[in-house]
Amino acid sequence: VQRFLTTQLGINAGATTVLVFYCEHGIDNSSRMWRHVRNLDRRDHIADYPALSFPHMYVLRRGFDAFFDEHRDCCEGVKITADDFNYAHSRREYAAKSRECWFHASA
């Protein structure tokens, strides 16, 4: 997990890194992804339990929409929905990277 996140996504592991998983409208996919990444991280550190590369991982309950509406002061900029036409290209790139993540994780 640590190698993939650092090399493919540019995320640095450590005590100051926080991973937040969210779905735009709910919790199902984000909680499933949280469990998957946590299990991979545990597997990577089976010999030195309870060490983790990413000890701070969270799921936004009720999704990003609810978080944005309730905690606007913690957010910068405007809320952009996943189906925004201006970001169709980015959405396709993200979908491709997501598929690649699942492929690498299952290997």
DRENDRENDO-408614 format. One record per residue (C-alpha): residue number from 1; residue in three letters; y, x, z. Coordinates in steps of 0.5 Angstrom, whole numbers, always signed. Layout:
<kolkol><num>NUM</num><residu>ALA</residu><yy>Y</yy><xx>X</xx><zz>Z</zz></kolkol>
...
This chain:
<kolkol><num>1</num><residu>VAL</residu><yy>+0</yy><xx>+0</xx><zz>+0</zz></kolkol>
<kolkol><num>2</num><residu>GLN</residu><yy>+5</yy><xx>+5</xx><zz>+2</zz></kolkol>
<kolkol><num>3</num><residu>ARG</residu><yy>+4</yy><xx>+9</xx><zz>-4</zz></kolkol>
<kolkol><num>4</num><residu>PHE</residu><yy>+4</yy><xx>+3</xx><zz>-9</zz></kolkol>
<kolkol><num>5</num><residu>LEU</residu><yy>+11</yy><xx>+1</xx><zz>-5</zz></kolkol>
<kolkol><num>6</num><residu>THR</residu><yy>+14</yy><xx>+8</xx><zz>-5</zz></kolkol>
<kolkol><num>7</num><residu>THR</residu><yy>+12</yy><xx>+10</xx><zz>-12</zz></kolkol>
<kolkol><num>8</num><residu>GLN</residu><yy>+12</yy><xx>+3</xx><zz>-16</zz></kolkol>
<kolkol><num>9</num><residu>LEU</residu><yy>+18</yy><xx>-1</xx><zz>-13</zz></kolkol>
<kolkol><num>10</num><residu>GLY</residu><yy>+22</yy><xx>+5</xx><zz>-9</zz></kolkol>
<kolkol><num>11</num><residu>ILE</residu><yy>+21</yy><xx>+2</xx><zz>-2</zz></kolkol>
<kolkol><num>12</num><residu>ASN</residu><yy>+21</yy><xx>+8</xx><zz>+3</zz></kolkol>
<kolkol><num>13</num><residu>ALA</residu><yy>+16</yy><xx>+7</xx><zz>+9</zz></kolkol>
<kolkol><num>14</num><residu>GLY</residu><yy>+18</yy><xx>+8</xx><zz>+16</zz></kolkol>
<kolkol><num>15</num><residu>ALA</residu><yy>+21</yy><xx>+5</xx><zz>+22</zz></kolkol>
<kolkol><num>16</num><residu>THR</residu><yy>+27</yy><xx>+2</xx><zz>+19</zz></kolkol>
<kolkol><num>17</num><residu>THR</residu><yy>+24</yy><xx>-1</xx><zz>+13</zz></kolkol>
<kolkol><num>18</num><residu>VAL</residu><yy>+24</yy><xx>-9</xx><zz>+14</zz></kolkol>
<kolkol><num>19</num><residu>LEU</residu><yy>+20</yy><xx>-13</xx><zz>+8</zz></kolkol>
<kolkol><num>20</num><residu>VAL</residu><yy>+22</yy><xx>-20</xx><zz>+8</zz></kolkol>
<kolkol><num>21</num><residu>PHE</residu><yy>+17</yy><xx>-25</xx><zz>+4</zz></kolkol>
<kolkol><num>22</num><residu>TYR</residu><yy>+20</yy><xx>-32</xx><zz>+2</zz></kolkol>
<kolkol><num>23</num><residu>CYS</residu><yy>+19</yy><xx>-37</xx><zz>-3</zz></kolkol>
<kolkol><num>24</num><residu>GLU</residu><yy>+25</yy><xx>-41</xx><zz>-6</zz></kolkol>
<kolkol><num>25</num><residu>HIS</residu><yy>+22</yy><xx>-47</xx><zz>-3</zz></kolkol>
<kolkol><num>26</num><residu>GLY</residu><yy>+17</yy><xx>-46</xx><zz>+2</zz></kolkol>
<kolkol><num>27</num><residu>ILE</residu><yy>+12</yy><xx>-42</xx><zz>+6</zz></kolkol>
<kolkol><num>28</num><residu>ASP</residu><yy>+5</yy><xx>-42</xx><zz>+2</zz></kolkol>
<kolkol><num>29</num><residu>ASN</residu><yy>+6</yy><xx>-36</xx><zz>-3</zz></kolkol>
<kolkol><num>30</num><residu>SER</residu><yy>+10</yy><xx>-32</xx><zz>+2</zz></kolkol>
<kolkol><num>31</num><residu>SER</residu><yy>+5</yy><xx>-32</xx><zz>+8</zz></kolkol>
<kolkol><num>32</num><residu>ARG</residu><yy>-1</yy><xx>-31</xx><zz>+3</zz></kolkol>
<kolkol><num>33</num><residu>MET</residu><yy>+3</yy><xx>-25</xx><zz>+0</zz></kolkol>
<kolkol><num>34</num><residu>TRP</residu><yy>+5</yy><xx>-23</xx><zz>+8</zz></kolkol>
<kolkol><num>35</num><residu>ARG</residu><yy>-3</yy><xx>-23</xx><zz>+10</zz></kolkol>
<kolkol><num>36</num><residu>HIS</residu><yy>-5</yy><xx>-19</xx><zz>+4</zz></kolkol>
<kolkol><num>37</num><residu>VAL</residu><yy>+0</yy><xx>-13</xx><zz>+5</zz></kolkol>
<kolkol><num>38</num><residu>ARG</residu><yy>-1</yy><xx>-13</xx><zz>+12</zz></kolkol>
<kolkol><num>39</num><residu>ASN</residu><yy>-9</yy><xx>-13</xx><zz>+11</zz></kolkol>
<kolkol><num>40</num><residu>LEU</residu><yy>-8</yy><xx>-7</xx><zz>+6</zz></kolkol>
<kolkol><num>41</num><residu>ASP</residu><yy>-3</yy><xx>-4</xx><zz>+11</zz></kolkol>
<kolkol><num>42</num><residu>ARG</residu><yy>-9</yy><xx>-4</xx><zz>+16</zz></kolkol>
<kolkol><num>43</num><residu>ARG</residu><yy>-14</yy><xx>-2</xx><zz>+11</zz></kolkol>
<kolkol><num>44</num><residu>ASP</residu><yy>-10</yy><xx>+4</xx><zz>+10</zz></kolkol>
<kolkol><num>45</num><residu>HIS</residu><yy>-9</yy><xx>+6</xx><zz>+17</zz></kolkol>
<kolkol><num>46</num><residu>ILE</residu><yy>-16</yy><xx>+4</xx><zz>+20</zz></kolkol>
<kolkol><num>47</num><residu>ALA</residu><yy>-17</yy><xx>+11</xx><zz>+23</zz></kolkol>
<kolkol><num>48</num><residu>ASP</residu><yy>-11</yy><xx>+11</xx><zz>+27</zz></kolkol>
<kolkol><num>49</num><residu>TYR</residu><yy>-10</yy><xx>+4</xx><zz>+29</zz></kolkol>
<kolkol><num>50</num><residu>PRO</residu><yy>-5</yy><xx>+1</xx><zz>+31</zz></kolkol>
<kolkol><num>51</num><residu>ALA</residu><yy>-1</yy><xx>+5</xx><zz>+26</zz></kolkol>
<kolkol><num>52</num><residu>LEU</residu><yy>+2</yy><xx>+2</xx><zz>+20</zz></kolkol>
<kolkol><num>53</num><residu>SER</residu><yy>+7</yy><xx>+4</xx><zz>+14</zz></kolkol>
<kolkol><num>54</num><residu>PHE</residu><yy>+11</yy><xx>-2</xx><zz>+15</zz></kolkol>
<kolkol><num>55</num><residu>PRO</residu><yy>+11</yy><xx>-5</xx><zz>+22</zz></kolkol>
<kolkol><num>56</num><residu>HIS</residu><yy>+17</yy><xx>-10</xx><zz>+21</zz></kolkol>
<kolkol><num>57</num><residu>MET</residu><yy>+14</yy><xx>-15</xx><zz>+16</zz></kolkol>
<kolkol><num>58</num><residu>TYR</residu><yy>+17</yy><xx>-22</xx><zz>+16</zz></kolkol>
<kolkol><num>59</num><residu>VAL</residu><yy>+16</yy><xx>-29</xx><zz>+13</zz></kolkol>
<kolkol><num>60</num><residu>LEU</residu><yy>+22</yy><xx>-34</xx><zz>+12</zz></kolkol>
<kolkol><num>61</num><residu>ARG</residu><yy>+20</yy><xx>-40</xx><zz>+15</zz></kolkol>
<kolkol><num>62</num><residu>ARG</residu><yy>+22</yy><xx>-46</xx><zz>+10</zz></kolkol>
<kolkol><num>63</num><residu>GLY</residu><yy>+24</yy><xx>-41</xx><zz>+5</zz></kolkol>
<kolkol><num>64</num><residu>PHE</residu><yy>+30</yy><xx>-38</xx><zz>+2</zz></kolkol>
<kolkol><num>65</num><residu>ASP</residu><yy>+34</yy><xx>-44</xx><zz>+1</zz></kolkol>
<kolkol><num>66</num><residu>ALA</residu><yy>+34</yy><xx>-46</xx><zz>+8</zz></kolkol>
<kolkol><num>67</num><residu>PHE</residu><yy>+35</yy><xx>-39</xx><zz>+11</zz></kolkol>
<kolkol><num>68</num><residu>PHE</residu><yy>+41</yy><xx>-39</xx><zz>+6</zz></kolkol>
<kolkol><num>69</num><residu>ASP</residu><yy>+44</yy><xx>-46</xx><zz>+8</zz></kolkol>
<kolkol><num>70</num><residu>GLU</residu><yy>+43</yy><xx>-45</xx><zz>+16</zz></kolkol>
<kolkol><num>71</num><residu>HIS</residu><yy>+45</yy><xx>-37</xx><zz>+16</zz></kolkol>
<kolkol><num>72</num><residu>ARG</residu><yy>+50</yy><xx>-37</xx><zz>+11</zz></kolkol>
<kolkol><num>73</num><residu>ASP</residu><yy>+54</yy><xx>-32</xx><zz>+15</zz></kolkol>
<kolkol><num>74</num><residu>CYS</residu><yy>+48</yy><xx>-27</xx><zz>+14</zz></kolkol>
<kolkol><num>75</num><residu>CYS</residu><yy>+48</yy><xx>-27</xx><zz>+6</zz></kolkol>
<kolkol><num>76</num><residu>GLU</residu><yy>+53</yy><xx>-24</xx><zz>+1</zz></kolkol>
<kolkol><num>77</num><residu>GLY</residu><yy>+55</yy><xx>-27</xx><zz>-5</zz></kolkol>
<kolkol><num>78</num><residu>VAL</residu><yy>+52</yy><xx>-34</xx><zz>-8</zz></kolkol>
<kolkol><num>79</num><residu>LYS</residu><yy>+46</yy><xx>-37</xx><zz>-8</zz></kolkol>
<kolkol><num>80</num><residu>ILE</residu><yy>+42</yy><xx>-37</xx><zz>-15</zz></kolkol>
<kolkol><num>81</num><residu>THR</residu><yy>+36</yy><xx>-41</xx><zz>-16</zz></kolkol>
<kolkol><num>82</num><residu>ALA</residu><yy>+30</yy><xx>-38</xx><zz>-19</zz></kolkol>
<kolkol><num>83</num><residu>ASP</residu><yy>+31</yy><xx>-42</xx><zz>-25</zz></kolkol>
<kolkol><num>84</num><residu>ASP</residu><yy>+38</yy><xx>-40</xx><zz>-27</zz></kolkol>
<kolkol><num>85</num><residu>PHE</residu><yy>+38</yy><xx>-39</xx><zz>-34</zz></kolkol>
<kolkol><num>86</num><residu>ASN</residu><yy>+42</yy><xx>-32</xx><zz>-33</zz></kolkol>
<kolkol><num>87</num><residu>TYR</residu><yy>+37</yy><xx>-29</xx><zz>-30</zz></kolkol>
<kolkol><num>88</num><residu>ALA</residu><yy>+31</yy><xx>-31</xx><zz>-35</zz></kolkol>
<kolkol><num>89</num><residu>HIS</residu><yy>+30</yy><xx>-24</xx><zz>-37</zz></kolkol>
<kolkol><num>90</num><residu>SER</residu><yy>+29</yy><xx>-21</xx><zz>-30</zz></kolkol>
<kolkol><num>91</num><residu>ARG</residu><yy>+25</yy><xx>-27</xx><zz>-28</zz></kolkol>
<kolkol><num>92</num><residu>ARG</residu><yy>+20</yy><xx>-25</xx><zz>-33</zz></kolkol>
<kolkol><num>93</num><residu>GLU</residu><yy>+20</yy><xx>-17</xx><zz>-31</zz></kolkol>
<kolkol><num>94</num><residu>TYR</residu><yy>+19</yy><xx>-19</xx><zz>-24</zz></kolkol>
<kolkol><num>95</num><residu>ALA</residu><yy>+13</yy><xx>-24</xx><zz>-26</zz></kolkol>
<kolkol><num>96</num><residu>ALA</residu><yy>+10</yy><xx>-18</xx><zz>-30</zz></kolkol>
<kolkol><num>97</num><residu>LYS</residu><yy>+11</yy><xx>-13</xx><zz>-24</zz></kolkol>
<kolkol><num>98</num><residu>SER</residu><yy>+8</yy><xx>-18</xx><zz>-19</zz></kolkol>
<kolkol><num>99</num><residu>ARG</residu><yy>+1</yy><xx>-19</xx><zz>-24</zz></kolkol>
<kolkol><num>100</num><residu>GLU</residu><yy>+1</yy><xx>-11</xx><zz>-24</zz></kolkol>
<kolkol><num>101</num><residu>CYS</residu><yy>+1</yy><xx>-11</xx><zz>-16</zz></kolkol>
<kolkol><num>102</num><residu>TRP</residu><yy>-5</yy><xx>-16</xx><zz>-16</zz></kolkol>
<kolkol><num>103</num><residu>PHE</residu><yy>-8</yy><xx>-12</xx><zz>-21</zz></kolkol>
<kolkol><num>104</num><residu>HIS</residu><yy>-7</yy><xx>-5</xx><zz>-17</zz></kolkol>
<kolkol><num>105</num><residu>ALA</residu><yy>-8</yy><xx>-8</xx><zz>-10</zz></kolkol>
<kolkol><num>106</num><residu>SER</residu><yy>-15</yy><xx>-11</xx><zz>-12</zz></kolkol>
<kolkol><num>107</num><residu>ALA</residu><yy>-17</yy><xx>-4</xx><zz>-15</zz></kolkol>
